[in-house]
């Protein structure tokens, strides 16, 4: 943990529950709106929201592309396979982030993490 070793286990737990797949966004939104002093909790809440938005955005884009390329078998196969891989990757990433956050480790996801850190 870089520079903030005094975090409480409560902060760790709050940061971890932000990453609960598909339900953590409600908790994250709550922490973004109410948590003013704890930068660790705000960072995890913001990063988890951005990760969920990225996941949803990718699923929407892939769905549109699958519909657009419906007459091309190879394109549909590739896009469908990619679409089917996104959910397990999101779920596994969420589990890892829950675990790391509970331990108090601040994980910066590529691109998303640096944006979240700047906003906190």
N, C-alpha and C positions, 0 to 999 in steps of 0.2 A: 504494500500500500504506500503510495508515494505521498509523503507530506502530511498525512492525516491519520496517524496511528491511534488517536484518541476516540475513534468512533465507537459507539456503544453497540451492544448486540441488538438493541432495538432498531438502530439505523440499518444494520445488516439485514435484519428480518424484513424491514420495510422495503429495502432495496430489492430483496429477493422476490417478494410477492408481486412486484411490478411485472415480472417476467412470466407469470402464469399464463400459459397459452390461451388466447381468446377471451379470458376474463380479466387479465391483468390491466387491460386498458382502462377499465373503470377505476381501479385502484390507482393507477398511474395518473389519471386525470385528477383524481381527488388530491393526490400528493403534489401535483404541479400547482394546483390552485391554493392549497392550504399550507404546504411546508415551505417556510421562508428561510429558516436558518440552516437546515441540514442540507448541505450541497451534495452529499453522497446520495441521499434519497432522491433529491430533485434530478440529479444526473441520471440515475437508473430509471426513474419514471419517464424522463424525456427520451432516453435512448430506447426504452421498451416500446414507447408509442411510435417512434420513428421506424423501428424494426417491424412492428405490426403494419404500419402504413406501407412500407416497402413490400411486405408479403402480400397484402391485399392488392396493391398496385400491379405487382408482377402477375398475380392470378388473373386480374382483369385484362391486362395486356395480352397474356397468353390465350385467354378465352376468345378475345377479339381476333387474334391472329389465326387461331384454329378455325374460326368461322369464315375468315377471309380466304384461307387456303383450303377450304373444304374439298375442293375438287382435286387437290394434289395429294396423293396418298403419302408420299415420303415426307412432305412438310408437315402434314397432320400427325404422322407417326412421331416425328422428332419433337414437335411442339407438345403433343400429348404426353410423351415420356418425360419431357422437361417439367410439364405441369404436375405430373404425378410425383416427381422428386422434390418439388418445392415444399410441400406440407411436411414430410418427414424431416427435411433439413431444418425447417423453421422450428419444429417440435424439439429436435435434438439440441439446436442452438439455445432454445428457451430453457431446457433442462440444465445445460451447462452454465448458462448465465444465472439461473436461480442458485445453483450450487456455489459458483464463484462469488456472487453477491452476498450470499449468506456467510461466507468465510471472510468477507470484507475486502475482497480483491476487486479493484476497479478495472473492468475490462472495457477497453475502447474498441468498438467494432470499426472496421474500415469505413471511412467517410462519415458514417452515422455518429460514431463516438466523438469525433473531433467537433462536429456541429453541436452535439448535445453539451459537450464540455464548454464550448464558447457561450452557449445560451444560459448556462447555469451561472 
